[in-house]
């Protein structure tokens, strides 16, 4: 059966939630939609979330002074109930860490995965398994990048 066919109702800025599970193993009974929950960055405890998100070019925020840019990032994370994920932003204002294992695929555009030490350039169809590390997605190009991700709740490091 098709549960929904249309625009997803759960969005936070550039992030669009497609589905979430409340537990693992997931419950496949019933016909309720798995996105009827408050939108937030982290999945439910013991659950998962399936989403896509856009990473705009860094040039879009280039005119902002550092304090304004940090405020913009903090507001975006507050909207996702994830201010506590901004644990060490020394390398980039959007560096964050979640208690998750993330499966991420770049669908279009180019993006750089920044880590505390090092970075990885990614292009369409590159895949990343991100395991609770402090990281940021940075687009140094001119067009938005589109990524799809599944975040699974994990034990803390």
Beta strands, then each sheet from edge to edge (+ up, - down):
strand 1: 10-12
strand 2: 15-21
strand 3: 48-55
strand 4: 100-108
strand 5: 111-115
strand 6: 119-122
strand 7: 127-131
strand 8: 135-138
strand 9: 145-153
sheet 1: 1+ 2- 3+ 9- 4+ 7-
sheet 2: 6+ 5- 8+
end
